[in-house]
């Protein structure tokens, strides 16, 4: 069972990834690989970090979490915002972060990237 979850941005510090929230309604959202998924709050949440581009050309659409007894599959989806048509975006890498809340604490379950 796939669950679309609401995310909460993390607070940035110097050199930290840019916190983002899902905006939904992007054009043709595609899976994006993440580089880390760090448990927080006793394993009740996962803080995701990934490389992306600038908004509105690369906008977080949603994060899907599929939980089983053995693993937690997390898939980040990004796409251009609907209002990004005929907009020029610079080609620069941006590290982004968002946090998802799990249905059950992570425990010993393996975290898997759904975009891999």
Buried (B, 14 or more C-beta within 10 A) or exposed (E): EEEEBEBEBBEEEEEEBBBBEBBBEBEEBEBBEBEEBEBBEEBEBBBBBBBBBBBBBBBBBBBBBBBEEEEBBBBBBBBBBEEBEEEEEEEEEBEBBBBBBBEEEBEEBEBBBBBE
